[in-house]
Amino acid sequence: MKRKRIRFLGGNYGSITLSLPEQFTPTKASNIAWQIEDVTIDGVNIATRRSPVCCCTATSVAVLRSYVHATEYSVFSTRFRRPEHDFIIAGNVFASEGVQATLRLIGIHNAVVVDNHLTDLENTGQKHNYRVHGVSDHVFGARNILVGAGVMMARCPRRARRHLVHDSTMYHRHAGPV
């Protein structure tokens, strides 16, 4: 019997990857029915040189009260054949080096990103701490603190993105545009 509910509660990890619903042996096959559903990552500590640290290709994901230090993405979410649904990213501290976004959501429907502290450790101003793009819709962000970089919302011109709301976020920059 396939389990669909996964919970990480506390602890130290090198990375957490929620893989694509594919198998590679004896031949490559994909099946949306294999997609991981209902994941809670709560109070974990991830500090590593690997990237991305937390890669999510799943639906109904909550990343709560966790600390992540990564070389590139702290959290990277992408879609598999259809937009991913129901993401909650709340109360986290994410710090990332390198040129990629600290928190990157691609093809997300119904997401809440609140009360997070996102830091660009390179502090070059050449990336975004919080990036939402692709076929994303109904994404709400509020009360986040972004240090060293800013936000990029839906830069893909031919993609549907109707409701991206960003409110009450504090930016800390040394120089340059947000």
Secondary structure, DSSP 8 states (H G I E B T S, - for coil): -----EEEES-EES-EEE--SEE-SSS-EE-GGG-EEEEEEES-EEE-SSS-SEEE-EEEEEEES-EEEESS-SEEE--SSS-EEEEEEES-EEEE-SSS-SEEEESEEEEEEES-EEEESS--SSSEEEEEESS-EEEEEES-EEES-EEEE---TTS----EEEES-EEE-SSS--
